[in-house]
Amino acid sequence: METKDVIADLIKFRNERQWQEYHTLESLSRALSIEASEVEKVFL
């Protein structure tokens, strides 16, 4: 499976659930920051 196929599948998955409004750059960057801090806790 190529990268473009994975991206297309992810977009289809998102659209089927009507999650477009939650997938803004701001909300995704916040989520990434939260997940990164959770991983950091494992190493502390």
C-alpha distance matrix in Angstrom:
0.0 3.8 6.8 8.4 6.3 7.0 10.4 11.0 10.6 12.9 15.3 15.5 16.3 18.8 20.4 21.0 23.0 24.7 24.0 24.1 27.6 26.6 23.8 26.1 25.9 29.1 27.9 24.6 26.5 29.0 26.5 24.9 28.5 29.4 26.5 27.2 30.8 29.9 28.1 31.1 33.4 31.9 32.9 36.4
3.8 0.0 3.8 5.5 5.3 6.5 8.8 10.0 10.8 12.6 14.5 15.5 16.7 18.6 20.1 21.3 23.3 24.6 23.6 23.1 26.5 25.7 22.5 24.4 23.9 27.2 26.5 23.1 24.8 27.7 25.5 23.7 27.2 28.6 25.9 26.4 30.1 29.7 27.8 30.6 33.2 32.0 32.7 36.1
6.8 3.8 0.0 3.8 5.4 5.1 6.2 8.6 9.9 10.6 12.3 14.2 15.3 16.5 18.3 20.0 21.6 22.5 21.1 20.3 23.5 22.6 19.3 20.9 20.2 23.5 23.0 19.6 21.1 24.1 22.2 20.4 23.8 25.4 22.9 23.3 27.1 26.9 25.3 27.9 30.6 29.7 30.5 33.7
8.4 5.5 3.8 0.0 3.8 5.5 5.1 6.1 8.6 9.9 10.5 12.2 14.2 15.3 16.3 18.2 20.3 20.8 19.9 18.7 22.1 21.8 18.4 20.0 19.8 23.3 22.9 19.8 21.7 24.8 23.1 21.7 25.2 26.9 24.7 25.4 29.1 29.1 27.8 30.4 33.1 32.5 33.4 36.4
6.3 5.3 5.4 3.8 0.0 3.8 5.4 5.0 6.2 8.6 9.9 10.5 12.2 14.2 15.2 16.4 18.7 19.8 19.3 18.8 22.4 22.0 19.1 21.3 21.6 24.9 24.0 21.0 23.3 26.0 23.8 22.8 26.5 27.6 25.2 26.3 29.9 29.4 28.2 31.2 33.6 32.7 34.0 37.1
7.0 6.5 5.1 5.5 3.8 0.0 3.8 5.4 5.1 6.2 8.6 9.8 10.5 12.3 14.2 15.3 17.0 18.3 17.3 17.2 20.6 19.7 16.8 19.2 19.4 22.5 21.3 18.1 20.4 22.9 20.5 19.4 23.2 24.1 21.6 22.8 26.3 25.7 24.6 27.6 29.9 29.0 30.4 33.5
10.4 8.8 6.2 5.1 5.4 3.8 0.0 3.8 5.4 5.1 6.2 8.5 9.8 10.5 12.1 14.2 15.7 16.3 15.1 14.3 17.6 17.0 13.9 16.0 16.2 19.5 18.6 15.6 18.0 20.7 18.7 17.8 21.5 22.8 20.8 22.0 25.5 25.3 24.5 27.3 29.7 29.4 30.7 33.5
11.0 10.0 8.6 6.1 5.0 5.4 3.8 0.0 3.8 5.5 5.1 6.1 8.6 9.9 10.5 12.2 14.5 15.1 14.8 14.0 17.7 17.7 15.0 17.3 18.2 21.5 20.5 17.9 20.7 23.2 21.3 20.9 24.6 25.6 23.8 25.3 28.7 28.3 27.8 30.7 32.9 32.6 34.1 36.9
10.6 10.8 9.9 8.6 6.2 5.1 5.4 3.8 0.0 3.8 5.5 5.0 6.1 8.6 9.9 10.5 12.7 14.2 14.0 14.2 17.9 17.5 15.3 18.2 19.3 22.3 20.6 18.1 21.1 23.2 20.7 20.5 24.3 24.8 22.7 24.6 27.8 27.0 26.5 29.7 31.6 31.0 32.9 35.7
12.9 12.6 10.6 9.9 8.6 6.2 5.1 5.5 3.8 0.0 3.8 5.4 5.0 6.1 8.5 9.9 11.0 12.3 11.2 11.5 15.0 14.1 11.8 14.8 16.0 18.7 16.9 14.4 17.5 19.4 16.9 16.9 20.7 21.1 19.2 21.2 24.4 23.7 23.5 26.6 28.5 28.2 30.1 32.7
15.3 14.5 12.3 10.5 9.9 8.6 6.2 5.1 5.5 3.8 0.0 3.8 5.4 5.0 6.0 8.5 10.0 10.3 9.6 9.0 12.7 12.8 10.5 13.2 14.8 17.8 16.3 14.4 17.6 19.7 17.7 18.1 21.8 22.4 21.1 23.1 26.2 25.8 25.9 28.8 30.8 30.8 32.7 35.1
15.5 15.5 14.2 12.2 10.5 9.8 8.5 6.1 5.0 5.4 3.8 0.0 3.8 5.4 5.1 6.1 8.8 9.8 10.4 10.6 14.3 14.8 13.2 16.2 18.3 21.0 19.2 17.5 21.0 22.7 20.5 21.2 24.8 25.1 23.6 25.9 28.9 28.1 28.3 31.4 33.1 33.0 35.1 37.6
16.3 16.7 15.3 14.2 12.2 10.5 9.8 8.6 6.1 5.0 5.4 3.8 0.0 3.8 5.6 5.3 6.7 8.9 9.0 10.4 13.9 13.5 12.4 15.9 18.0 20.3 17.9 16.3 19.8 21.0 18.4 19.3 23.0 22.7 21.1 23.8 26.5 25.4 25.7 29.0 30.4 30.2 32.6 35.0
18.8 18.6 16.5 15.3 14.2 12.3 10.5 9.9 8.6 6.1 5.0 5.4 3.8 0.0 3.8 5.5 5.4 6.2 5.4 6.7 10.1 9.8 8.8 12.4 14.8 16.9 14.6 13.3 17.1 18.1 15.9 17.3 20.7 20.6 19.5 22.3 24.8 24.1 24.8 27.9 29.3 29.6 31.9 34.0
20.4 20.1 18.3 16.3 15.2 14.2 12.1 10.5 9.9 8.5 6.0 5.1 5.6 3.8 0.0 3.8 5.3 4.8 6.2 6.5 10.0 11.1 10.5 13.6 16.4 18.6 16.7 15.9 19.6 20.8 19.0 20.5 23.8 23.8 23.1 25.8 28.3 27.7 28.5 31.5 32.9 33.3 35.6 37.6
21.0 21.3 20.0 18.2 16.4 15.3 14.2 12.2 10.5 9.9 8.5 6.1 5.3 5.5 3.8 0.0 3.8 5.6 7.9 9.6 12.6 13.4 13.5 16.8 19.7 21.6 19.2 18.6 22.4 23.1 20.9 22.6 25.9 25.5 24.5 27.4 29.8 28.7 29.6 32.8 33.9 34.1 36.6 38.8
23.0 23.3 21.6 20.3 18.7 17.0 15.7 14.5 12.7 11.0 10.0 8.8 6.7 5.4 5.3 3.8 0.0 3.8 5.5 8.4 10.7 10.9 11.8 15.3 18.4 19.7 16.9 16.7 20.5 20.7 18.4 20.6 23.7 22.8 22.1 25.3 27.4 26.3 27.5 30.6 31.5 31.8 34.6 36.4
24.7 24.6 22.5 20.8 19.8 18.3 16.3 15.1 14.2 12.3 10.3 9.8 8.9 6.2 4.8 5.6 3.8 0.0 3.8 5.7 7.6 8.9 10.1 13.1 16.5 17.8 15.4 15.7 19.5 19.8 18.2 20.5 23.4 22.9 22.8 25.8 27.8 27.1 28.6 31.4 32.4 33.2 35.7 37.4
24.0 23.6 21.1 19.9 19.3 17.3 15.1 14.8 14.0 11.2 9.6 10.4 9.0 5.4 6.2 7.9 5.5 3.8 0.0 3.8 5.6 5.5 6.7 10.0 13.3 14.4 11.8 12.0 15.8 16.0 14.4 16.8 19.6 19.2 19.1 22.1 24.1 23.6 25.1 27.8 28.9 29.8 32.3 33.9
24.1 23.1 20.3 18.7 18.8 17.2 14.3 14.0 14.2 11.5 9.0 10.6 10.4 6.7 6.5 9.6 8.4 5.7 3.8 0.0 3.8 5.4 5.3 7.7 11.2 12.8 11.2 11.4 15.0 15.9 15.0 17.0 19.8 20.1 20.2 22.8 24.9 25.0 26.3 28.8 30.2 31.3 33.4 35.0
27.6 26.5 23.5 22.1 22.4 20.6 17.6 17.7 17.9 15.0 12.7 14.3 13.9 10.1 10.0 12.6 10.7 7.6 5.6 3.8 0.0 3.8 5.7 6.8 10.6 11.2 9.6 11.2 14.4 14.7 14.4 16.9 19.2 19.3 20.2 22.7 24.4 24.8 26.5 28.6 29.9 31.4 33.5 34.7
26.6 25.7 22.6 21.8 22.0 19.7 17.0 17.7 17.5 14.1 12.8 14.8 13.5 9.8 11.1 13.4 10.9 8.9 5.5 5.4 3.8 0.0 3.8 5.8 9.1 9.3 6.7 8.2 11.5 11.4 10.8 13.5 15.7 15.6 16.5 19.1 20.7 21.0 22.8 25.0 26.1 27.7 29.8 31.0
23.8 22.5 19.3 18.4 19.1 16.8 13.9 15.0 15.3 11.8 10.5 13.2 12.4 8.8 10.5 13.5 11.8 10.1 6.7 5.3 5.7 3.8 0.0 3.8 6.6 8.2 6.3 6.1 9.7 10.8 10.1 11.9 14.6 15.2 15.6 17.8 20.0 20.5 21.8 23.9 25.6 26.9 28.8 30.2
26.1 24.4 20.9 20.0 21.3 19.2 16.0 17.3 18.2 14.8 13.2 16.2 15.9 12.4 13.6 16.8 15.3 13.1 10.0 7.7 6.8 5.8 3.8 0.0 3.8 5.4 5.3 6.1 8.5 10.0 10.6 12.2 14.2 15.5 16.5 18.2 20.2 21.3 22.7 24.3 26.2 27.9 29.4 30.6
25.9 23.9 20.2 19.8 21.6 19.4 16.2 18.2 19.3 16.0 14.8 18.3 18.0 14.8 16.4 19.7 18.4 16.5 13.3 11.2 10.6 9.1 6.6 3.8 0.0 3.8 5.6 5.2 6.0 8.6 9.9 10.4 12.1 14.3 15.3 16.2 18.4 20.0 21.0 22.3 24.6 26.3 27.4 28.6
29.1 27.2 23.5 23.3 24.9 22.5 19.5 21.5 22.3 18.7 17.8 21.0 20.3 16.9 18.6 21.6 19.7 17.8 14.4 12.8 11.2 9.3 8.2 5.4 3.8 0.0 3.8 5.5 5.3 6.3 8.7 10.0 10.7 12.5 14.4 15.4 16.9 18.8 20.3 21.2 23.1 25.3 26.5 27.2
27.9 26.5 23.0 22.9 24.0 21.3 18.6 20.5 20.6 16.9 16.3 19.2 17.9 14.6 16.7 19.2 16.9 15.4 11.8 11.2 9.6 6.7 6.3 5.3 5.6 3.8 0.0 3.8 5.5 5.1 6.2 8.6 9.9 10.7 12.4 14.2 15.6 16.8 18.6 20.0 21.6 23.6 25.2 26.1
24.6 23.1 19.6 19.8 21.0 18.1 15.6 17.9 18.1 14.4 14.4 17.5 16.3 13.3 15.9 18.6 16.7 15.7 12.0 11.4 11.2 8.2 6.1 6.1 5.2 5.5 3.8 0.0 3.8 5.4 5.1 6.1 8.6 9.9 10.5 12.1 14.3 15.4 16.6 18.3 20.3 21.8 23.3 24.6
26.5 24.8 21.1 21.7 23.3 20.4 18.0 20.7 21.1 17.5 17.6 21.0 19.8 17.1 19.6 22.4 20.5 19.5 15.8 15.0 14.4 11.5 9.7 8.5 6.0 5.3 5.5 3.8 0.0 3.8 5.4 5.1 6.2 8.7 9.9 10.4 12.4 14.4 15.4 16.4 18.7 20.6 21.6 22.6
29.0 27.7 24.1 24.8 26.0 22.9 20.7 23.2 23.2 19.4 19.7 22.7 21.0 18.1 20.8 23.1 20.7 19.8 16.0 15.9 14.7 11.4 10.8 10.0 8.6 6.3 5.1 5.4 3.8 0.0 3.8 5.4 5.1 6.3 8.7 9.9 10.8 12.6 14.5 15.4 17.0 19.3 20.7 21.3
26.5 25.5 22.2 23.1 23.8 20.5 18.7 21.3 20.7 16.9 17.7 20.5 18.4 15.9 19.0 20.9 18.4 18.2 14.4 15.0 14.4 10.8 10.1 10.6 9.9 8.7 6.2 5.1 5.4 3.8 0.0 3.8 5.4 5.1 6.2 8.5 10.0 10.8 12.6 14.3 15.7 17.5 19.3 20.4
24.9 23.7 20.4 21.7 22.8 19.4 17.8 20.9 20.5 16.9 18.1 21.2 19.3 17.3 20.5 22.6 20.6 20.5 16.8 17.0 16.9 13.5 11.9 12.2 10.4 10.0 8.6 6.1 5.1 5.4 3.8 0.0 3.8 5.5 5.2 6.0 8.6 9.9 10.6 12.2 14.4 15.9 17.2 18.6
28.5 27.2 23.8 25.2 26.5 23.2 21.5 24.6 24.3 20.7 21.8 24.8 23.0 20.7 23.8 25.9 23.7 23.4 19.6 19.8 19.2 15.7 14.6 14.2 12.1 10.7 9.9 8.6 6.2 5.1 5.4 3.8 0.0 3.8 5.5 5.1 6.3 8.8 10.0 10.5 12.6 14.9 15.8 16.6
29.4 28.6 25.4 26.9 27.6 24.1 22.8 25.6 24.8 21.1 22.4 25.1 22.7 20.6 23.8 25.5 22.8 22.9 19.2 20.1 19.3 15.6 15.2 15.5 14.3 12.5 10.7 9.9 8.7 6.3 5.1 5.5 3.8 0.0 3.8 5.5 5.3 6.4 8.9 9.9 11.0 13.3 15.1 15.6
26.5 25.9 22.9 24.7 25.2 21.6 20.8 23.8 22.7 19.2 21.1 23.6 21.1 19.5 23.1 24.5 22.1 22.8 19.1 20.2 20.2 16.5 15.6 16.5 15.3 14.4 12.4 10.5 9.9 8.7 6.2 5.2 5.5 3.8 0.0 3.8 5.4 5.1 6.4 8.7 10.1 11.4 13.4 14.8
27.2 26.4 23.3 25.4 26.3 22.8 22.0 25.3 24.6 21.2 23.1 25.9 23.8 22.3 25.8 27.4 25.3 25.8 22.1 22.8 22.7 19.1 17.8 18.2 16.2 15.4 14.2 12.1 10.4 9.9 8.5 6.0 5.1 5.5 3.8 0.0 3.8 5.4 5.2 6.2 8.8 10.3 11.2 12.7
30.8 30.1 27.1 29.1 29.9 26.3 25.5 28.7 27.8 24.4 26.2 28.9 26.5 24.8 28.3 29.8 27.4 27.8 24.1 24.9 24.4 20.7 20.0 20.2 18.4 16.9 15.6 14.3 12.4 10.8 10.0 8.6 6.3 5.3 5.4 3.8 0.0 3.8 5.4 4.9 6.3 9.0 10.1 10.5
29.9 29.7 26.9 29.1 29.4 25.7 25.3 28.3 27.0 23.7 25.8 28.1 25.4 24.1 27.7 28.7 26.3 27.1 23.6 25.0 24.8 21.0 20.5 21.3 20.0 18.8 16.8 15.4 14.4 12.6 10.8 9.9 8.8 6.4 5.1 5.4 3.8 0.0 3.8 5.4 5.3 7.0 9.5 10.3
28.1 27.8 25.3 27.8 28.2 24.6 24.5 27.8 26.5 23.5 25.9 28.3 25.7 24.8 28.5 29.6 27.5 28.6 25.1 26.3 26.5 22.8 21.8 22.7 21.0 20.3 18.6 16.6 15.4 14.5 12.6 10.6 10.0 8.9 6.4 5.2 5.4 3.8 0.0 3.8 5.4 5.4 7.2 9.3
31.1 30.6 27.9 30.4 31.2 27.6 27.3 30.7 29.7 26.6 28.8 31.4 29.0 27.9 31.5 32.8 30.6 31.4 27.8 28.8 28.6 25.0 23.9 24.3 22.3 21.2 20.0 18.3 16.4 15.4 14.3 12.2 10.5 9.9 8.7 6.2 4.9 5.4 3.8 0.0 3.8 5.4 5.4 6.5
33.4 33.2 30.6 33.1 33.6 29.9 29.7 32.9 31.6 28.5 30.8 33.1 30.4 29.3 32.9 33.9 31.5 32.4 28.9 30.2 29.9 26.1 25.6 26.2 24.6 23.1 21.6 20.3 18.7 17.0 15.7 14.4 12.6 11.0 10.1 8.8 6.3 5.3 5.4 3.8 0.0 3.8 5.4 5.2
31.9 32.0 29.7 32.5 32.7 29.0 29.4 32.6 31.0 28.2 30.8 33.0 30.2 29.6 33.3 34.1 31.8 33.2 29.8 31.3 31.4 27.7 26.9 27.9 26.3 25.3 23.6 21.8 20.6 19.3 17.5 15.9 14.9 13.3 11.4 10.3 9.0 7.0 5.4 5.4 3.8 0.0 3.8 5.7
32.9 32.7 30.5 33.4 34.0 30.4 30.7 34.1 32.9 30.1 32.7 35.1 32.6 31.9 35.6 36.6 34.6 35.7 32.3 33.4 33.5 29.8 28.8 29.4 27.4 26.5 25.2 23.3 21.6 20.7 19.3 17.2 15.8 15.1 13.4 11.2 10.1 9.5 7.2 5.4 5.4 3.8 0.0 3.8
36.4 36.1 33.7 36.4 37.1 33.5 33.5 36.9 35.7 32.7 35.1 37.6 35.0 34.0 37.6 38.8 36.4 37.4 33.9 35.0 34.7 31.0 30.2 30.6 28.6 27.2 26.1 24.6 22.6 21.3 20.4 18.6 16.6 15.6 14.8 12.7 10.5 10.3 9.3 6.5 5.2 5.7 3.8 0.0
